[in-house]
């Protein structure tokens, strides 16, 4: 993708995008910022819902799964792009805000006894990383039943069941 192609696709002159973005990376950072803002808003709604904490966590994970299925290129931009990961400023702020909502939901699960009492940020990061790893495998065509991974959703449900503390 080039800025020239963006201008053409938008029905503008080939130079129009250069009036708003210094380069392709700046355009992609702006797209990622808007996308993370939308995800953060949806994550906040899940967090504030009256559902039980474990249901909130599954809803948050489903949000990522659905996003990756409905917008695969945008998902890769947000979660599999080194330039996006290295960006600072507003993009980093909204990306961390999105994760902050996810971490808070994981903390609620811990307080409700649905997840172990490990450091909440570490536990949330591990669940988050596992979800995105599974989605990357799925996107690359590497999620196979013969590997014991039939679907991302089913795999995440198993993960949460395995993490659940054993009740006496």
BELCORFEN-V200101 format. One record per residue. N is the residue number from 0. RES is the residue in three letters. NEAR is the number of other C-alpha atoms within 8 Angstrom. Layout:
n;res;near
N;RES;NEAR
N;RES;NEAR
//
This chain:
n;res;near
0;UNK;5
1;UNK;6
2;UNK;12
3;UNK;9
4;UNK;9
5;UNK;11
6;UNK;14
7;UNK;10
8;UNK;7
9;UNK;6
10;UNK;6
11;UNK;8
12;UNK;7
13;UNK;11
14;UNK;9
15;UNK;9
16;UNK;11
17;UNK;9
18;UNK;7
19;UNK;6
20;UNK;9
21;UNK;8
22;UNK;8
23;UNK;10
24;UNK;7
25;UNK;9
26;UNK;10
27;UNK;10
28;UNK;11
29;UNK;9
30;UNK;8
31;UNK;13
32;UNK;12
33;UNK;8
34;UNK;10
35;UNK;13
36;UNK;11
37;UNK;8
38;UNK;9
39;UNK;13
40;UNK;9
41;UNK;8
42;UNK;13
43;UNK;9
44;UNK;8
45;UNK;10
46;UNK;11
47;UNK;6
48;UNK;7
49;UNK;4
50;UNK;6
51;UNK;6
52;UNK;12
53;UNK;8
54;UNK;8
55;UNK;13
56;UNK;12
57;UNK;9
58;UNK;9
59;UNK;11
60;UNK;10
61;UNK;9
62;UNK;9
63;UNK;8
64;UNK;11
65;UNK;8
66;UNK;10
67;UNK;12
68;UNK;7
69;UNK;6
70;UNK;8
71;UNK;10
72;UNK;6
73;UNK;10
74;UNK;11
75;UNK;10
76;UNK;11
77;UNK;12
78;UNK;9
79;UNK;8
80;UNK;9
81;UNK;6
82;UNK;7
83;UNK;13
84;UNK;9
85;UNK;6
86;UNK;9
87;UNK;7
88;UNK;6
89;UNK;7
90;UNK;14
91;UNK;10
92;UNK;9
93;UNK;12
94;UNK;12
95;UNK;8
96;UNK;9
97;UNK;14
98;UNK;8
99;UNK;8
100;UNK;12
101;UNK;13
102;UNK;12
103;UNK;9
104;UNK;12
105;UNK;14
106;UNK;9
107;UNK;9
108;UNK;13
109;UNK;12
110;UNK;7
111;UNK;8
112;UNK;9
113;UNK;12
114;UNK;12
115;UNK;9
116;UNK;6
117;UNK;6
118;UNK;6
119;UNK;11
120;UNK;7
121;UNK;8
122;UNK;10
123;UNK;11
124;UNK;9
125;UNK;8
126;UNK;8
127;UNK;8
128;UNK;8
129;UNK;8
130;UNK;11
131;UNK;9
132;UNK;8
133;UNK;10
134;UNK;11
135;UNK;9
136;UNK;10
137;UNK;10
138;UNK;8
139;UNK;7
140;UNK;7
141;UNK;7
142;UNK;12
143;UNK;9
144;UNK;8
145;UNK;5
146;UNK;6
147;UNK;6
148;UNK;11
149;UNK;9
150;UNK;8
151;UNK;12
152;UNK;8
153;UNK;9
154;UNK;10
155;UNK;10
156;UNK;9
157;UNK;8
158;UNK;8
159;UNK;9
160;UNK;7
161;UNK;6
162;UNK;9
163;UNK;10
164;UNK;8
165;UNK;4
166;UNK;3
167;UNK;2
//
